Amino acid sequence: MDEMVGIDYKEDALTDLIIKCIIKVHKTLGPGFLENIYRKALFIELRNNNLEVENEKEIKIFYDNEEIGIHRLDILVGNKVIVELKTVESLHKSHYAQIRSYLKATNLTIGILVNFAGDKADFRRIINV
């Protein structure tokens, strides 16, 4: 399911390619591996598709202009799209809140939340509005 229905977004081609890579990784590996395995495989697949990819990129979190912590993004693609990976029974509100907080902290517009645990990859495009 897609949270971008009815929204014209300029990064559609990029997110479509990322999703194709997600599907290929899941079809190749199937369910049951740890998140770290899927992250490494997806990193390779994205890189093989000539995308600029950063793995576990650290971002600083600020409050009132003071640094208060650091988050690590699972994957950042082209300095535009955050890909947050999960291997859970089902995605929950807390997973959506997590990626939205990453989008807010980075001032990026779009992320993809992925769950590799099922028979099919479950992915959602999330926009920062």
Secondary structure, DSSP 8 states (H G I E B T S, - for coil): --TTTT---TTHHHHHHHHHHHHHHHHHH-S-S-HHHHHHHHHHHHHHTT--EEEEEEEEEEETTEEEEEEEEEEEETTTEEEEEE-SSS--HHHHHHHHHHHHHHT-SEEEEEE-SSSS-EEEEEE--
